[in-house]
């Protein structure tokens, strides 16, 4: 009985060791991309979108929304070359130069972005008042 129990324990230890080492192996080749999105006055651009794209194909990879301090975090970025595109209403869309994520080690890549405000564009909203009689006739049809 003792040999069966010992062999079962050894198997469990081997399987547990293999599972743990595979987790370390697969997580060792990803990075975290962090940064801050600000305007020309160094003020945070709150809730801007930060989209990570493949630099060669311009294909969407993943993205994040900035917090109220303009900070974003994109985790589990595979090794490769990317561009970061930031967008927010009232600001011009911004694309960064290539960002290289190294395959050799777990790393944190910092990339801050400055966005330019769009020129003031006036928007005029025109509304027409409908009298209640016409509104009721339209609703009954």
C-alpha positions as CSV (number, residue, x, y, z in Angstrom):
1,X,0.0,0.0,0.0
2,X,2.8,2.4,0.8
3,X,4.3,2.1,-2.7
4,X,0.9,2.9,-4.3
5,X,0.5,5.9,-2.1
6,X,4.0,7.1,-2.8
7,X,3.6,6.7,-6.5
8,X,0.3,8.6,-6.5
9,X,1.9,11.4,-4.5
10,X,4.8,11.5,-7.0
11,X,2.4,11.7,-9.9
12,X,0.5,14.5,-8.3
13,X,3.7,16.4,-7.6
14,X,4.9,16.0,-11.3
15,X,1.5,17.1,-12.7
16,X,1.4,20.1,-10.4
17,X,4.9,21.0,-11.3
18,X,4.1,20.7,-15.0
19,X,1.0,22.9,-14.6
20,X,2.9,25.5,-12.7
21,X,5.8,25.6,-15.1
22,X,3.5,25.9,-18.1
23,X,1.8,28.9,-16.5
24,X,5.2,30.5,-16.0
25,X,6.2,29.7,-19.5
26,X,3.2,31.2,-21.2
27,X,3.0,34.3,-19.0
28,X,6.7,35.0,-19.4
29,X,6.3,36.4,-22.9
30,X,3.8,39.2,-22.4
31,X,4.1,42.8,-21.3
32,X,1.9,45.5,-19.9
33,X,1.5,48.8,-21.7
34,X,0.8,51.8,-19.4
35,X,0.7,55.5,-19.9
36,X,-1.1,58.8,-19.5
37,X,-3.1,60.8,-22.0
38,X,-2.8,64.6,-21.6
39,X,-3.6,67.7,-23.6
40,X,-1.2,70.5,-24.5
41,X,-1.7,72.1,-21.1
42,X,-0.6,68.8,-19.4
43,X,-4.1,68.2,-18.1
44,X,-5.5,64.7,-18.2
45,X,-7.8,63.7,-21.1
46,X,-10.4,61.9,-19.0
47,X,-12.0,58.7,-20.4
48,X,-10.2,58.8,-23.7
49,X,-9.9,55.5,-25.6
50,X,-6.5,53.9,-26.1
51,X,-6.4,51.3,-28.9
52,X,-3.4,49.0,-29.5
53,X,-3.0,48.1,-33.2
54,X,-0.6,45.9,-35.1
55,X,2.0,48.2,-36.6
56,X,2.3,46.2,-39.9
57,X,-1.4,45.6,-40.6
58,X,-3.1,48.4,-38.6
59,X,-5.4,45.6,-37.2
60,X,-7.1,46.2,-33.8
61,X,-5.5,44.1,-31.0
62,X,-7.0,45.4,-27.8
63,X,-7.8,48.6,-26.0
64,X,-8.6,50.4,-22.8
65,X,-10.4,53.5,-21.5
66,X,-8.5,56.0,-19.5
67,X,-9.5,56.8,-16.0
68,X,-10.3,60.2,-14.6
69,X,-6.5,60.9,-14.4
70,X,-6.0,60.1,-18.1
71,X,-4.2,56.8,-17.2
72,X,-4.6,53.6,-19.1
73,X,-3.3,50.1,-18.7
74,X,-3.3,47.3,-21.4
75,X,-2.2,44.0,-20.1
76,X,-1.0,40.7,-21.7
77,X,0.5,42.3,-24.8
78,X,2.3,39.7,-26.9
79,X,5.8,40.4,-28.3
80,X,5.7,42.5,-31.5
81,X,5.5,46.0,-32.9
82,X,2.4,48.1,-32.3
83,X,1.0,51.6,-32.6
84,X,-1.2,53.2,-30.0
85,X,-4.2,55.2,-31.2
86,X,-6.0,57.6,-28.8
87,X,-9.3,59.2,-29.4
88,X,-11.7,61.5,-27.6
89,X,-14.4,63.9,-28.6
90,X,-13.1,67.4,-28.7
91,X,-9.5,66.2,-29.5
92,X,-7.7,65.2,-32.7
93,X,-7.1,61.4,-33.0
94,X,-3.5,60.6,-32.2
95,X,-1.3,57.7,-33.4
96,X,2.0,57.0,-31.9
97,X,5.2,55.8,-33.5
98,X,6.0,52.1,-33.3
99,X,6.1,50.5,-29.9
100,X,8.3,47.4,-29.6
101,X,7.4,44.8,-27.1
102,X,10.4,42.6,-26.3
103,X,10.0,38.8,-26.2
104,X,12.8,38.2,-23.7
105,X,11.3,39.2,-20.4
106,X,8.2,40.3,-18.6
107,X,8.1,44.0,-18.9
108,X,6.1,47.2,-18.5
109,X,6.2,49.6,-21.4
110,X,5.4,53.2,-20.6
111,X,3.9,55.4,-23.4
112,X,2.5,58.8,-22.6
113,X,0.5,60.6,-25.3
114,X,-0.4,64.3,-25.8
115,X,-3.5,65.1,-27.7
116,X,-4.4,68.3,-29.5
117,X,-7.7,69.9,-29.0
118,X,-9.8,70.3,-32.1
119,X,-10.6,73.9,-33.2
120,X,-13.9,75.2,-32.0
121,X,-16.7,74.2,-34.3
122,X,-20.1,75.6,-33.8
123,X,-23.0,73.3,-33.8
124,X,-26.5,74.7,-34.2
125,X,-29.4,72.7,-33.1
126,X,-32.7,73.7,-34.8
127,X,-36.0,72.4,-33.4
128,X,-39.5,73.0,-34.5
129,X,-42.4,73.1,-32.1
130,X,-45.3,70.9,-33.0
131,X,-48.7,72.0,-31.7
132,X,-50.5,69.4,-29.7
133,X,-53.3,68.9,-32.2
134,X,-50.9,67.9,-35.0
135,X,-49.0,65.7,-32.6
136,X,-52.1,63.8,-31.5
137,X,-53.2,63.2,-35.1
138,X,-49.8,61.8,-35.9
139,X,-49.8,59.5,-32.9
140,X,-53.2,58.1,-33.8
141,X,-52.2,57.0,-37.2
